[in-house]
Every structure is written in structure tokens, then in C-alpha cells.
């Protein structure tokens, strides 16, 4: 469902007036995502990609993350573990309502409270299409357990027969690697080995999804002009990469510092923001990491 079909009976920008404020697509909002989503019409969103808080007492500037503290934006909004199931039910209920029957949702999670997301998804009526593992190139060193170097990603939908999926979006059936193996088969496996991005010397939020990961989801499950929602916008990565790939976007971020950072990335057209924006060499057309 493109934006015109989904939103044809709403306001000029597709989002109705509510609570004295009019929301627009291709905009992001400094507000609680549940309040924001209640202002959206039902089934107006074609794709949801989001990385909600994990309820693990995360602190961005811990020394074991090996980051320069002055470059990492603080303010990460965490949720208490005891409240996580109710928190998840609340925002996922609204996400389910605004998602099109032809749409999909990709929800990232650590392992600690993954069960709460699975419970909420089942209760609300989401259908689980895949349980994807994103394997990245490093984890936090541990002394009494194995190193965690992956995230979970739940691929969900409302209608498994109507949802969009383009299995030849990246490789056709004839594409082969140097050993004759199918590139499409390898790309469609449910373990995705994608490196994190290192933004040495640049401003950053403590957590962000790599552009290659977001782009892969966009290519397989959406089309140009589709509307992509990120309820927990953080650095603005989903909005930025959606914009780069010809999708419309809308998102919510409750932390002022993160919202300002995301807004600056979108407004400036720069993928990365060094201390002096004039010295930036990575516009939106160039998303290579420097790790």
C-alpha cells in the first residue's frame, strides 16, 4: 500500500489533525511514540523498523564500550525490566493498528527481555514471519559467560498472504558467488552478518543500526513512496536511510538530544556529523563506515 492509497481520506499531508497538532510524513517528532502513533490513522504505514529500549540498564559511556565520551550523546531513555512487558504491549498495540495489511514490522531486541516482545506480539495479533539474527563483528568482553555478539530481529506482519516481499530485490536466481553458490539464497538466510558502523571522531548516539541493515529490510519489504515508521527514532537512522532510498518516513523520539541530532542529519543532508559540519565528507550518498 503506497501512501496515496493509505492516506487518501486524510489531510493534505496524509496525517489528520489531533490534539491541536497536525503531523506530516517526511517529518520527525520530539514526543512519546504512543502519543504520536495515536495521532496516525489506522493502516497508514507500509513498514515499521525500530530498535526499542532493551530494559538492560544501558549506559552509553561505560568504559567497556571503548568510546570517547565527549562525542557520545547522553540521555538514553531506558525502561525498568519489571515494566517492560506492559511498555511493550502499549506501543506494539498502536504499531499494529497503524500498520497496513500489506506491511511488515521489524523489531530489534537483545536476548534479555525478548520473551516480552514475543508475548506482546502474540497477544496483539502479529504474525511472526521470521526470527532473524543480526551477527555483528564484536561484543562486550565477558568473564563469566560467552560474549554476546548478535541482536534478534522479529519480522512480523498482520496478514501473511497480503504482505509485500520482493525476493529478487537484491539478487536474481542466476546470481552466483565466486564458488558458484547462489547469492540470493545466501542473502535470504535468516542470519545476517553485517558489520556495525564506526564513526570515529564524529558525533554519535550510543546505539544505531547500520545503514546496510536498514537498506536490506527496505529493499525486500517495501517500495519507493512507501511510508516507513520508526517509533524509537534515536539517531534518526531509519528515517535517514529511508530518505536515501526514496521512501517517505515518520518517526518519534522522546530524548531531546537524540531528536536534535536526527533532525540535524536530515536537514543538513549529511549522513555523519563531525564537530565542524563544513569538514564532513560523508553526505547521504556515502555511508561507508571508517572502522
VEXBA-961033 format. One line per field, with one value per residue: x, y, z of N, C-alpha, C in turn; residue in three letters. Coordinates in steps of 0.05 Angstrom, whole numbers, plus 5000, padded with zeros to 4 digits. Last residue first. Example, Ala and Ser with C-alpha at 12.3 -4.5 7.8 and 13.67 -1.06 7.14 Angstrom:
residues 2
n.xx	5257; 5264
n.yy	4955; 4886
n.zz	5142; 5156
ca.xx	5273; 5246
ca.yy	4979; 4910
ca.zz	5143; 5156
c.xx	5258; 5264
c.yy	5001; 4934
c.zz	5157; 5156
resn	SER; ALA
This chain:
residues 291
n.xx	5710; 5681; 5627; 5595; 5555; 5540; 5496; 5495; 5566; 5620; 5655; 5654; 5670; 5626; 5614; 5656; 5649; 5609; 5559; 5537; 5504; 5474; 5430; 5410; 5363; 5380; 5416; 5383; 5348; 5382; 5397; 5347; 5335; 5376; 5362; 5309; 5277; 5235; 5217; 5187; 5175; 5168; 5180; 5182; 5239; 5288; 5333; 5343; 5299; 5316; 5361; 5335; 5300; 5337; 5369; 5360; 5380; 5316; 5263; 5218; 5183; 5189; 5158; 5151; 5111; 5133; 5164; 5189; 5170; 5192; 5223; 5275; 5293; 5289; 5327; 5374; 5376; 5388; 5440; 5469; 5470; 5464; 5430; 5457; 5472; 5491; 5501; 5555; 5603; 5666; 5711; 5687; 5640; 5630; 5575; 5576; 5568; 5528; 5500; 5441; 5405; 5368; 5382; 5385; 5436; 5439; 5403; 5429; 5476; 5491; 5559; 5605; 5645; 5635; 5562; 5510; 5444; 5397; 5355; 5379; 5383; 5348; 5296; 5272; 5231; 5196; 5134; 5078; 5022; 4979; 4988; 4994; 4980; 5014; 5082; 5152; 5213; 5255; 5320; 5372; 5442; 5507; 5546; 5564; 5610; 5591; 5611; 5648; 5672; 5667; 5667; 5615; 5631; 5633; 5606; 5540; 5484; 5418; 5371; 5300; 5248; 5192; 5138; 5087; 5034; 5000; 4964; 4974; 4998; 5045; 5072; 5079; 5114; 5158; 5172; 5186; 5231; 5272; 5304; 5356; 5373; 5352; 5317; 5277; 5227; 5194; 5134; 5098; 5035; 4986; 4956; 4995; 4996; 4968; 4961; 5012; 5027; 4993; 5014; 5066; 5061; 5038; 5072; 5117; 5100; 5089; 5142; 5173; 5174; 5218; 5260; 5248; 5278; 5315; 5338; 5399; 5431; 5487; 5526; 5594; 5639; 5659; 5677; 5697; 5690; 5690; 5654; 5675; 5661; 5597; 5564; 5510; 5480; 5423; 5389; 5358; 5314; 5319; 5281; 5274; 5283; 5246; 5206; 5149; 5114; 5068; 5014; 4960; 4925; 4891; 4927; 4959; 4958; 4980; 5034; 5045; 5037; 5078; 5125; 5132; 5170; 5191; 5186; 5199; 5173; 5149; 5081; 5058; 5007; 4981; 4950; 4907; 4895; 4901; 4892; 4919; 4964; 4969; 4974; 4919; 4886; 4852; 4841; 4889; 4927; 4937; 4945; 4990; 5030; 5016; 5017
n.yy	5041; 5078; 5065; 5097; 5126; 5174; 5206; 5241; 5256; 5258; 5296; 5356; 5406; 5434; 5417; 5399; 5349; 5311; 5272; 5234; 5248; 5310; 5341; 5374; 5349; 5299; 5315; 5346; 5307; 5275; 5313; 5324; 5273; 5268; 5308; 5294; 5234; 5213; 5211; 5183; 5191; 5175; 5177; 5150; 5129; 5133; 5122; 5165; 5159; 5113; 5133; 5170; 5137; 5103; 5141; 5175; 5160; 5149; 5132; 5092; 5084; 5094; 5078; 5094; 5090; 5086; 5107; 5044; 4989; 4935; 4890; 4890; 4942; 4950; 4912; 4935; 4984; 4968; 4947; 4989; 5025; 4995; 5026; 5050; 5079; 5128; 5176; 5221; 5260; 5231; 5200; 5143; 5108; 5045; 5002; 4930; 4886; 4830; 4773; 4746; 4689; 4671; 4681; 4714; 4712; 4659; 4661; 4699; 4674; 4607; 4589; 4591; 4617; 4671; 4670; 4688; 4696; 4675; 4697; 4762; 4804; 4843; 4828; 4779; 4779; 4821; 4824; 4850; 4811; 4776; 4731; 4748; 4805; 4832; 4812; 4814; 4792; 4810; 4800; 4802; 4811; 4789; 4774; 4762; 4714; 4672; 4689; 4713; 4757; 4789; 4844; 4857; 4841; 4849; 4848; 4816; 4785; 4783; 4735; 4733; 4697; 4712; 4722; 4722; 4766; 4800; 4803; 4812; 4765; 4762; 4808; 4798; 4754; 4777; 4816; 4783; 4755; 4791; 4810; 4791; 4794; 4855; 4869; 4901; 4888; 4904; 4892; 4905; 4910; 4901; 4923; 4974; 4997; 5019; 4974; 4959; 5004; 5001; 4954; 4968; 5002; 4965; 4920; 4946; 4961; 4910; 4889; 4924; 4934; 4908; 4936; 5004; 5033; 5092; 5136; 5170; 5214; 5235; 5223; 5222; 5252; 5248; 5194; 5152; 5082; 5028; 5001; 4998; 5046; 5075; 5111; 5093; 5042; 5003; 4968; 4940; 4950; 4965; 5009; 4988; 4999; 4987; 4996; 4984; 5002; 5031; 5060; 5064; 5036; 5091; 5154; 5180; 5191; 5149; 5158; 5197; 5168; 5131; 5161; 5227; 5271; 5304; 5275; 5285; 5278; 5251; 5268; 5306; 5324; 5379; 5390; 5385; 5331; 5326; 5321; 5265; 5260; 5277; 5329; 5342; 5288; 5230; 5193; 5171; 5138; 5093; 5111; 5143; 5109; 5041; 4976
n.zz	5206; 5180; 5133; 5080; 5055; 5014; 5005; 5047; 5056; 5086; 5102; 5138; 5150; 5165; 5217; 5264; 5288; 5240; 5226; 5169; 5126; 5112; 5106; 5145; 5161; 5181; 5221; 5254; 5273; 5303; 5343; 5366; 5387; 5425; 5461; 5478; 5471; 5441; 5375; 5317; 5246; 5177; 5106; 5040; 5002; 4975; 5003; 5037; 5071; 5098; 5124; 5159; 5189; 5214; 5244; 5285; 5333; 5357; 5348; 5355; 5312; 5247; 5186; 5118; 5062; 4993; 4952; 4932; 4977; 5019; 5031; 5011; 5019; 5075; 5093; 5072; 5098; 5150; 5141; 5121; 5164; 5229; 5283; 5344; 5406; 5425; 5371; 5356; 5320; 5302; 5313; 5280; 5276; 5250; 5244; 5246; 5190; 5186; 5172; 5190; 5184; 5147; 5077; 5032; 5014; 4996; 4953; 4920; 4907; 4905; 4886; 4858; 4883; 4877; 4870; 4823; 4800; 4784; 4812; 4832; 4889; 4910; 4900; 4896; 4933; 4965; 4995; 5031; 5055; 5047; 5078; 5130; 5160; 5194; 5214; 5230; 5249; 5300; 5313; 5362; 5355; 5378; 5414; 5478; 5501; 5556; 5623; 5656; 5630; 5565; 5522; 5477; 5408; 5337; 5288; 5289; 5264; 5274; 5261; 5256; 5250; 5208; 5218; 5264; 5266; 5320; 5362; 5415; 5434; 5402; 5420; 5475; 5472; 5447; 5484; 5527; 5508; 5508; 5547; 5531; 5478; 5445; 5383; 5333; 5288; 5232; 5199; 5138; 5099; 5083; 5123; 5155; 5222; 5264; 5299; 5313; 5343; 5386; 5409; 5420; 5465; 5503; 5506; 5527; 5579; 5599; 5598; 5630; 5683; 5702; 5678; 5660; 5603; 5584; 5540; 5538; 5549; 5508; 5452; 5449; 5453; 5503; 5508; 5461; 5478; 5497; 5528; 5579; 5605; 5587; 5562; 5560; 5594; 5606; 5634; 5599; 5564; 5511; 5469; 5398; 5338; 5278; 5223; 5187; 5129; 5116; 5151; 5159; 5192; 5222; 5228; 5286; 5339; 5364; 5355; 5396; 5443; 5433; 5431; 5456; 5414; 5366; 5302; 5232; 5165; 5124; 5142; 5198; 5245; 5277; 5340; 5373; 5376; 5306; 5236; 5199; 5146; 5093; 5080; 5077; 5115; 5087; 5048; 5030; 5053; 5024; 4972; 4980; 4999; 4979; 5000
ca.xx	5721; 5711; 5639; 5616; 5550; 5563; 5502; 5477; 5538; 5602; 5660; 5642; 5691; 5637; 5598; 5653; 5646; 5633; 5562; 5552; 5500; 5498; 5437; 5436; 5362; 5360; 5425; 5406; 5338; 5369; 5417; 5362; 5318; 5375; 5388; 5314; 5301; 5228; 5240; 5184; 5187; 5158; 5186; 5173; 5216; 5263; 5323; 5363; 5301; 5292; 5365; 5356; 5290; 5316; 5380; 5347; 5398; 5345; 5280; 5240; 5172; 5206; 5155; 5166; 5115; 5121; 5140; 5191; 5174; 5179; 5195; 5260; 5293; 5274; 5299; 5366; 5372; 5363; 5419; 5466; 5454; 5480; 5431; 5445; 5462; 5504; 5485; 5540; 5581; 5641; 5714; 5709; 5640; 5646; 5590; 5569; 5585; 5531; 5527; 5452; 5427; 5358; 5384; 5359; 5426; 5456; 5399; 5402; 5477; 5470; 5536; 5582; 5646; 5659; 5587; 5527; 5468; 5421; 5361; 5360; 5396; 5377; 5302; 5293; 5254; 5208; 5161; 5097; 5046; 4979; 4982; 5017; 4967; 4986; 5062; 5124; 5199; 5230; 5302; 5349; 5416; 5485; 5554; 5541; 5606; 5600; 5592; 5634; 5689; 5655; 5682; 5628; 5613; 5646; 5634; 5558; 5510; 5438; 5394; 5326; 5263; 5219; 5146; 5116; 5043; 5021; 4956; 4963; 4973; 5024; 5066; 5062; 5088; 5145; 5164; 5164; 5206; 5260; 5275; 5348; 5361; 5372; 5317; 5303; 5232; 5220; 5147; 5114; 5061; 5007; 4955; 4979; 5009; 4976; 4938; 4995; 5042; 4990; 4986; 5062; 5070; 5026; 5044; 5118; 5111; 5068; 5120; 5178; 5153; 5192; 5254; 5253; 5253; 5312; 5314; 5385; 5402; 5475; 5504; 5571; 5626; 5650; 5652; 5704; 5681; 5713; 5646; 5678; 5687; 5613; 5592; 5526; 5493; 5443; 5404; 5381; 5310; 5322; 5298; 5265; 5302; 5251; 5233; 5159; 5136; 5075; 5043; 4973; 4936; 4896; 4903; 4961; 4950; 4951; 5020; 5048; 5021; 5050; 5116; 5128; 5148; 5202; 5173; 5203; 5179; 5175; 5102; 5063; 5031; 4979; 4974; 4915; 4907; 4893; 4896; 4898; 4961; 4964; 4999; 4936; 4893; 4862; 4819; 4874; 4921; 4932; 4923; 4965; 5019; 5031; 5000
ca.yy	5023; 5082; 5068; 5079; 5117; 5159; 5186; 5219; 5263; 5235; 5284; 5330; 5387; 5441; 5406; 5421; 5374; 5317; 5299; 5236; 5223; 5296; 5324; 5382; 5376; 5301; 5297; 5358; 5330; 5264; 5301; 5346; 5285; 5250; 5308; 5319; 5246; 5228; 5208; 5196; 5178; 5189; 5169; 5170; 5123; 5141; 5101; 5158; 5182; 5112; 5113; 5179; 5159; 5092; 5124; 5181; 5176; 5151; 5142; 5098; 5096; 5085; 5089; 5078; 5105; 5075; 5122; 5073; 5001; 4960; 4891; 4865; 4931; 4967; 4909; 4908; 4983; 4982; 4930; 4966; 5032; 5002; 5004; 5055; 5055; 5103; 5165; 5196; 5258; 5244; 5229; 5155; 5137; 5061; 5025; 4956; 4900; 4857; 4781; 4767; 4700; 4687; 4666; 4710; 4738; 4668; 4643; 4705; 4698; 4626; 4588; 4581; 4588; 4660; 4679; 4668; 4709; 4667; 4669; 4744; 4785; 4847; 4856; 4785; 4761; 4821; 4813; 4852; 4827; 4802; 4727; 4734; 4786; 4828; 4824; 4809; 4801; 4796; 4818; 4789; 4820; 4789; 4789; 4767; 4741; 4676; 4679; 4690; 4738; 4779; 4823; 4865; 4843; 4849; 4839; 4838; 4780; 4801; 4741; 4739; 4707; 4702; 4712; 4721; 4740; 4799; 4792; 4834; 4775; 4742; 4805; 4820; 4751; 4754; 4824; 4802; 4740; 4783; 4813; 4792; 4769; 4837; 4864; 4891; 4897; 4892; 4905; 4888; 4919; 4893; 4894; 4964; 4982; 5037; 4989; 4940; 4997; 5023; 4955; 4949; 5013; 4991; 4917; 4934; 4981; 4929; 4876; 4922; 4948; 4899; 4909; 4984; 5024; 5064; 5132; 5146; 5217; 5222; 5238; 5205; 5251; 5274; 5203; 5178; 5106; 5040; 5006; 4974; 5044; 5055; 5118; 5096; 5068; 5011; 4988; 4926; 4946; 4936; 5004; 4999; 4987; 5001; 4987; 4993; 4987; 5008; 5056; 5085; 5023; 5062; 5138; 5170; 5213; 5152; 5138; 5203; 5192; 5122; 5148; 5199; 5264; 5301; 5290; 5270; 5294; 5263; 5249; 5304; 5310; 5363; 5389; 5412; 5343; 5314; 5338; 5282; 5255; 5249; 5315; 5346; 5316; 5246; 5206; 5188; 5164; 5090; 5092; 5155; 5130; 5066; 5000
ca.zz	5225; 5180; 5160; 5088; 5083; 5021; 4984; 5048; 5051; 5083; 5075; 5133; 5143; 5140; 5195; 5245; 5304; 5256; 5235; 5194; 5140; 5119; 5084; 5133; 5150; 5159; 5200; 5241; 5258; 5280; 5326; 5354; 5367; 5402; 5448; 5464; 5482; 5466; 5393; 5343; 5269; 5200; 5133; 5059; 5018; 4961; 4986; 5016; 5053; 5083; 5103; 5141; 5172; 5196; 5223; 5260; 5317; 5365; 5326; 5373; 5337; 5269; 5213; 5138; 5087; 5017; 4960; 4933; 4950; 5014; 5041; 5009; 4993; 5056; 5100; 5064; 5070; 5145; 5153; 5105; 5141; 5205; 5264; 5318; 5391; 5434; 5393; 5353; 5340; 5296; 5312; 5295; 5269; 5269; 5233; 5257; 5209; 5177; 5182; 5174; 5199; 5170; 5101; 5045; 5024; 5019; 4976; 4931; 4923; 4900; 4904; 4844; 4884; 4864; 4882; 4836; 4812; 4769; 4816; 4819; 4871; 4911; 4901; 4876; 4937; 4938; 4998; 5009; 5059; 5033; 5050; 5117; 5141; 5202; 5196; 5237; 5224; 5294; 5297; 5350; 5363; 5359; 5390; 5462; 5490; 5529; 5604; 5666; 5645; 5590; 5534; 5502; 5431; 5363; 5289; 5284; 5276; 5263; 5278; 5244; 5273; 5212; 5193; 5262; 5256; 5299; 5336; 5399; 5446; 5400; 5392; 5466; 5485; 5435; 5457; 5530; 5513; 5482; 5550; 5559; 5487; 5457; 5412; 5343; 5315; 5241; 5222; 5156; 5111; 5064; 5120; 5134; 5201; 5242; 5288; 5299; 5318; 5367; 5402; 5398; 5439; 5497; 5498; 5500; 5560; 5596; 5583; 5602; 5668; 5712; 5669; 5680; 5616; 5590; 5556; 5531; 5551; 5531; 5463; 5451; 5426; 5495; 5520; 5471; 5464; 5484; 5501; 5562; 5592; 5602; 5565; 5535; 5597; 5587; 5649; 5610; 5593; 5517; 5492; 5423; 5358; 5303; 5231; 5213; 5141; 5100; 5150; 5141; 5168; 5220; 5220; 5259; 5321; 5366; 5338; 5367; 5437; 5436; 5407; 5462; 5431; 5393; 5324; 5256; 5188; 5119; 5135; 5170; 5238; 5253; 5324; 5367; 5399; 5331; 5259; 5208; 5174; 5098; 5083; 5054; 5109; 5109; 5061; 5012; 5066; 5053; 4978; 4969; 5017; 4978; 5000
c.xx	5740; 5723; 5669; 5625; 5572; 5561; 5526; 5482; 5521; 5573; 5641; 5647; 5680; 5659; 5610; 5639; 5642; 5629; 5587; 5557; 5513; 5492; 5463; 5442; 5387; 5361; 5406; 5416; 5360; 5359; 5405; 5383; 5333; 5358; 5388; 5341; 5308; 5252; 5235; 5208; 5183; 5169; 5171; 5178; 5208; 5238; 5295; 5353; 5321; 5292; 5340; 5359; 5310; 5305; 5359; 5355; 5384; 5360; 5310; 5264; 5194; 5196; 5177; 5164; 5127; 5128; 5125; 5164; 5178; 5185; 5181; 5230; 5275; 5272; 5281; 5336; 5363; 5356; 5391; 5444; 5449; 5462; 5448; 5448; 5451; 5495; 5497; 5522; 5565; 5622; 5689; 5710; 5662; 5647; 5605; 5585; 5571; 5547; 5532; 5478; 5442; 5380; 5377; 5359; 5400; 5445; 5414; 5397; 5450; 5472; 5516; 5557; 5621; 5661; 5611; 5552; 5484; 5446; 5387; 5370; 5375; 5393; 5332; 5301; 5276; 5233; 5172; 5123; 5064; 5005; 4984; 5013; 4989; 4972; 5034; 5106; 5170; 5217; 5278; 5333; 5395; 5461; 5532; 5548; 5581; 5594; 5603; 5611; 5674; 5674; 5670; 5641; 5628; 5624; 5647; 5587; 5529; 5464; 5413; 5347; 5292; 5230; 5174; 5124; 5073; 5026; 4975; 4953; 4959; 4997; 5043; 5054; 5069; 5117; 5149; 5154; 5182; 5233; 5260; 5318; 5348; 5358; 5343; 5302; 5258; 5227; 5172; 5126; 5074; 5035; 4975; 4978; 4989; 4988; 4945; 4972; 5025; 5004; 4981; 5032; 5064; 5035; 5032; 5090; 5109; 5075; 5097; 5155; 5154; 5169; 5226; 5244; 5261; 5286; 5309; 5362; 5386; 5444; 5491; 5548; 5601; 5636; 5641; 5678; 5692; 5705; 5668; 5667; 5690; 5639; 5607; 5555; 5514; 5454; 5428; 5399; 5333; 5316; 5297; 5284; 5295; 5268; 5240; 5187; 5144; 5097; 5049; 5002; 4948; 4906; 4911; 4936; 4951; 4940; 4990; 5032; 5022; 5031; 5087; 5115; 5147; 5180; 5186; 5193; 5184; 5182; 5126; 5083; 5033; 5006; 4970; 4940; 4919; 4907; 4886; 4906; 4940; 4958; 4994; 4962; 4912; 4870; 4827; 4851; 4903; 4921; 4916; 4941; 4993; 5017; 5018
c.yy	5004; 5063; 5071; 5085; 5098; 5151; 5169; 5198; 5238; 5245; 5261; 5320; 5360; 5422; 5412; 5410; 5398; 5342; 5302; 5265; 5223; 5271; 5308; 5365; 5383; 5328; 5299; 5341; 5343; 5286; 5290; 5335; 5307; 5261; 5291; 5318; 5271; 5242; 5225; 5190; 5195; 5175; 5186; 5159; 5148; 5134; 5108; 5139; 5177; 5135; 5110; 5159; 5168; 5114; 5113; 5163; 5185; 5170; 5143; 5107; 5104; 5099; 5077; 5093; 5086; 5092; 5110; 5086; 5031; 4969; 4917; 4869; 4906; 4953; 4925; 4903; 4956; 4980; 4942; 4948; 5007; 5007; 5013; 5030; 5064; 5078; 5138; 5192; 5233; 5242; 5244; 5185; 5151; 5090; 5039; 4978; 4925; 4873; 4809; 4776; 4720; 4694; 4684; 4691; 4735; 4694; 4653; 4687; 4705; 4650; 4610; 4580; 4575; 4630; 4665; 4682; 4689; 4678; 4659; 4715; 4768; 4828; 4861; 4814; 4764; 4804; 4809; 4837; 4827; 4817; 4753; 4730; 4773; 4808; 4820; 4821; 4793; 4809; 4801; 4809; 4803; 4802; 4788; 4784; 4743; 4704; 4684; 4680; 4712; 4759; 4815; 4841; 4853; 4849; 4840; 4830; 4803; 4796; 4759; 4744; 4709; 4713; 4699; 4707; 4742; 4770; 4793; 4825; 4796; 4752; 4784; 4817; 4773; 4751; 4802; 4812; 4759; 4770; 4807; 4793; 4771; 4812; 4850; 4889; 4884; 4904; 4890; 4905; 4898; 4899; 4883; 4934; 4971; 5022; 5005; 4955; 4978; 5017; 4977; 4949; 4995; 5002; 4944; 4930; 4971; 4951; 4895; 4909; 4941; 4912; 4900; 4956; 5003; 5058; 5102; 5140; 5193; 5226; 5222; 5220; 5234; 5274; 5229; 5191; 5131; 5063; 5020; 4978; 5020; 5050; 5099; 5099; 5072; 5039; 4997; 4946; 4931; 4930; 4975; 4995; 4999; 4984; 5001; 4980; 5000; 4991; 5030; 5079; 5043; 5054; 5108; 5153; 5204; 5174; 5140; 5184; 5199; 5145; 5138; 5184; 5234; 5296; 5283; 5288; 5275; 5284; 5264; 5281; 5307; 5351; 5371; 5413; 5371; 5328; 5324; 5300; 5274; 5242; 5286; 5330; 5317; 5273; 5223; 5203; 5182; 5115; 5092; 5137; 5141; 5087; 5025
c.zz	5212; 5200; 5158; 5117; 5092; 5050; 4991; 5026; 5050; 5079; 5070; 5105; 5138; 5131; 5168; 5221; 5287; 5272; 5252; 5200; 5167; 5135; 5088; 5108; 5135; 5146; 5176; 5218; 5242; 5261; 5301; 5335; 5352; 5379; 5423; 5448; 5466; 5478; 5417; 5360; 5294; 5225; 5153; 5087; 5034; 4976; 4974; 4995; 5030; 5062; 5086; 5118; 5151; 5178; 5203; 5237; 5291; 5347; 5332; 5356; 5356; 5294; 5231; 5165; 5108; 5042; 4984; 4938; 4954; 4985; 5036; 5016; 4990; 5029; 5081; 5070; 5060; 5115; 5146; 5115; 5123; 5181; 5240; 5300; 5365; 5418; 5401; 5376; 5335; 5320; 5307; 5291; 5285; 5259; 5256; 5243; 5221; 5198; 5170; 5187; 5181; 5190; 5125; 5069; 5039; 5031; 5000; 4955; 4935; 4918; 4898; 4862; 4871; 4864; 4868; 4848; 4828; 4781; 4802; 4822; 4858; 4893; 4900; 4877; 4917; 4939; 4970; 5016; 5035; 5035; 5034; 5087; 5125; 5185; 5208; 5215; 5228; 5269; 5290; 5334; 5349; 5372; 5369; 5438; 5473; 5519; 5576; 5648; 5653; 5603; 5561; 5515; 5455; 5384; 5316; 5292; 5268; 5279; 5263; 5266; 5263; 5239; 5195; 5236; 5254; 5291; 5314; 5372; 5428; 5411; 5388; 5437; 5475; 5446; 5443; 5503; 5516; 5487; 5524; 5563; 5515; 5467; 5420; 5373; 5326; 5267; 5228; 5178; 5128; 5075; 5100; 5134; 5181; 5219; 5264; 5285; 5301; 5341; 5382; 5390; 5416; 5470; 5488; 5489; 5531; 5576; 5579; 5586; 5638; 5697; 5678; 5671; 5636; 5603; 5560; 5550; 5544; 5530; 5486; 5465; 5427; 5468; 5510; 5481; 5477; 5466; 5484; 5534; 5574; 5589; 5584; 5539; 5575; 5594; 5632; 5625; 5605; 5546; 5500; 5446; 5385; 5321; 5256; 5217; 5167; 5112; 5134; 5136; 5148; 5193; 5219; 5253; 5291; 5348; 5341; 5350; 5408; 5431; 5409; 5438; 5436; 5413; 5351; 5279; 5212; 5140; 5125; 5165; 5208; 5247; 5300; 5350; 5392; 5353; 5284; 5231; 5185; 5127; 5092; 5056; 5085; 5099; 5085; 5025; 5050; 5065; 5007; 4975; 5006; 4995; 5000
resn	UNK; UNK; UNK; UNK; UNK; UNK; UNK; UNK; UNK; UNK; UNK; UNK; UNK; UNK; UNK; UNK; UNK; UNK; UNK; UNK; UNK; UNK; UNK; UNK; UNK; UNK; UNK; UNK; UNK; UNK; UNK; UNK; UNK; UNK; UNK; UNK; UNK; UNK; UNK; UNK; UNK; UNK; UNK; UNK; UNK; UNK; UNK; UNK; UNK; UNK; UNK; UNK; UNK; UNK; UNK; UNK; UNK; UNK; UNK; UNK; UNK; UNK; UNK; UNK; UNK; UNK; UNK; UNK; UNK; UNK; UNK; UNK; UNK; UNK; UNK; UNK; UNK; UNK; UNK; UNK; UNK; UNK; UNK; UNK; UNK; UNK; UNK; UNK; UNK; UNK; UNK; UNK; UNK; UNK; UNK; UNK; UNK; UNK; UNK; UNK; UNK; UNK; UNK; UNK; UNK; UNK; UNK; UNK; UNK; UNK; UNK; UNK; UNK; UNK; UNK; UNK; UNK; UNK; UNK; UNK; UNK; UNK; UNK; UNK; UNK; UNK; UNK; UNK; UNK; UNK; UNK; UNK; UNK; UNK; UNK; UNK; UNK; UNK; UNK; UNK; UNK; UNK; UNK; UNK; UNK; UNK; UNK; UNK; UNK; UNK; UNK; UNK; UNK; UNK; UNK; UNK; UNK; UNK; UNK; UNK; UNK; UNK; UNK; UNK; UNK; UNK; UNK; UNK; UNK; UNK; UNK; UNK; UNK; UNK; UNK; UNK; UNK; UNK; UNK; UNK; UNK; UNK; UNK; UNK; UNK; UNK; UNK; UNK; UNK; UNK; UNK; UNK; UNK; UNK; UNK; UNK; UNK; UNK; UNK; UNK; UNK; UNK; UNK; UNK; UNK; UNK; UNK; UNK; UNK; UNK; UNK; UNK; UNK; UNK; UNK; UNK; UNK; UNK; UNK; UNK; UNK; UNK; UNK; UNK; UNK; UNK; UNK; UNK; UNK; UNK; UNK; UNK; UNK; UNK; UNK; UNK; UNK; UNK; UNK; UNK; UNK; UNK; UNK; UNK; UNK; UNK; UNK; UNK; UNK; UNK; UNK; UNK; UNK; UNK; UNK; UNK; UNK; UNK; UNK; UNK; UNK; UNK; UNK; UNK; UNK; UNK; UNK; UNK; UNK; UNK; UNK; UNK; UNK; UNK; UNK; UNK; UNK; UNK; UNK; UNK; UNK; UNK; UNK; UNK; UNK; UNK; UNK; UNK; UNK; UNK; UNK
